[in-house]
Amino acid sequence: MLIPVSMLILASRLVIAVADDVPKFDIARGCKIDSASAFDPNAGLSGTIKRCIDDEQQAKDQLQTQWSGFTNADRKMCVGMTTDDSATPPSYVELQTCLQDQQLARKLPKD
């Protein structure tokens, strides 16, 4: 089946648009799932979930201001790594760490 050129152009614009914005993750769902394995007995389950939500929201807010400063290749790679495991919910903290690591790696001296 042949795909009209206009459809290919539209599809390429959609892909670019997705890469140009911070992805949308369900923070509350991710934190409920993650907090079951990272439970802090001193904070209790609700405290552990709240701390997770706060950390994720802070990472998301920072990513929204820094997003354009990351290369498109790094954004695609890190989003892919963050979302590739269906058993683990995606995380803004994980995405932010990946992107920052990629930035730091680019600044290392080349041998």
N, C-alpha and C positions, 0 to 999 in steps of 0.2 A: 504494500500500500504506500503510495506517495503522499508525503505531507506537504501541503502548500507552504511556500516561502513565508507568507504572512504569519502562519502559525509558528514557524520556527523563530521568527523575529520576536513575536509575542512571548514565546516560551523563554527565549534568552533574556528578555527584559525582566521576566518574573524571577528568574534565577538570580540575576544581578540585584534586583530589589531585595530579595531575601538576604543576600550577602551584605547588603548595605545597612541592615538594621540588626540590632541585638535580637537573637531568637527569643521566642516566648516559651518559657518553661512554667510548669505548674509548681510553684514553690511550696505551697502547703502540702500537696500530695507527696512531693519528693521528701520533704522534711518528716512527714509521718512515717514513711517507709524507712528512711535512713535512721531516724531516731530509735527505731526498734533495735537496731544493731549497735548504735552509738549511745545507748542510754547512759545518762549521768545520774547515779543514785542520789547524789547530793542535791541536784536540781529537780529531780522527779521527771516523769515523762513529759508533762505539760511544759515544764521549764526547759527541758532539752529541746522540745519542738520549737518553743518560742525563740530560743537562742539560735537555732538553725534558721528559722525564718528571718530573723534579724540579720544574720550573716549573709544569707542569700540575697536579701533585698539590698543590703549595702553593696554587695558585689555587682548586682544588676545595675544599681544607680551609677556606680563608678564606670561600668562598661558602657553605659549609655553616653557618658561624656567622653570616653576615651576611644570608642569604637573606630572612628575614622583614622585614628593614629596607628592602627594595626594593619599590616598588609592583607590584601584580599586572600592570598594563599594561606597565610597563618589563620585567618578567620575561618576559612573553609576547613582546613585541617583540624583545628581545635574544636569547632562545632561538631565535625564528624566524630572525633574521638569522644566527645562528651555525650553524644547521642547514640553511639553505635551498639550499646548493650541494653537490650530491652528489659533486662531484669533489674537494671540500676537506673533510677530516674536521673535525668540530666541536672547538672548543677551549675549555677552561675559562678560559684567559688572555683569549681574545677575548670570552667571555661576561662575565667580570668587568670588563673594560675598558668594554664597552658599558654595563653597569649603573652603573658609577661615573660615566661621562660623563653619563648621564641624571640621576643625582642632582645632579651639579654644575650641569647646565643648569637644573634646577628652582630652584637657589639664586641664579641670576643675576638682577639687578634687571630688572623689567619696565619697558619704556618706555611 
